[in-house]
Amino acid sequence: MQENEKTTIIGNIFAQELQNILQLRGLQLEDLRGHIGLHPGKVRQLRLSLQRADRYPVLSLNQMDLLIKELSLSEQEIARLHQVLPMLPGISNENHQHITQSDDKQDFDNKRGGDQTSPEDTAFDRALAPVFNFINQGNIALQMIDSSYSDAQRLRMQRKARDYFEAALKKLNHMPRDIQRNPEWDSWRQEIMQNLARINMM
């Protein structure tokens, strides 16, 4: 029993719920590229997060809006996706603490542990690991604004999201030139800029 507990990996419950909703329509995560224009890097991160305990990507608000519109999600399905969001930061903290405070890629890699590396991880993915963490935290905070119970909570989540996205942008802009030439670099930067623009409109 104890051995089973040791080998259990907590996957990304948001991605699991999203996959369940897609499968009811005969779709997979890969199909989000065509239906809502999700870039390949985001699809890959969502897919990998189903088996890994160290990452928890969620859709941005713009991506969620497109998902709801294009796939005609029911109110119950939308609620299911929103209900798992508050659980994600807790799962993250269980598996590797203080990552959000670290601005050092090597420190991030040491904390997450060598056994977390997946064959599907690219050199680009490994280089952007700290950026992904900031983006994930920002997207979670932004998604949770609507479920906040007071104006003070909404403002706190809004500031939190902005801080994460600005940290992600700073880290992304300081990546080596060979990383910045990768088409996915621009896709991730575009997602960050869209999120910051969305916050400015609130």
Secondary structure as GFF3:
##gff-version 3
##sequence-region A 1 202
A	DSSP	alpha_helix	2	7	.	.	.	ID=ss1
A	DSSP	alpha_helix	13	23	.	.	.	ID=ss2
A	DSSP	three_ten_helix	29	31	.	.	.	ID=ss3
A	DSSP	alpha_helix	32	35	.	.	.	ID=ss4
A	DSSP	alpha_helix	40	48	.	.	.	ID=ss5
A	DSSP	alpha_helix	61	70	.	.	.	ID=ss6
A	DSSP	alpha_helix	75	83	.	.	.	ID=ss7
A	DSSP	three_ten_helix	85	87	.	.	.	ID=ss8
A	DSSP	alpha_helix	88	95	.	.	.	ID=ss9
A	DSSP	alpha_helix	105	112	.	.	.	ID=ss10
A	DSSP	three_ten_helix	114	116	.	.	.	ID=ss11
A	DSSP	alpha_helix	123	127	.	.	.	ID=ss12
A	DSSP	alpha_helix	129	143	.	.	.	ID=ss13
A	DSSP	three_ten_helix	145	147	.	.	.	ID=ss14
A	DSSP	alpha_helix	151	173	.	.	.	ID=ss15
A	DSSP	alpha_helix	177	180	.	.	.	ID=ss16
A	DSSP	alpha_helix	183	200	.	.	.	ID=ss17
###
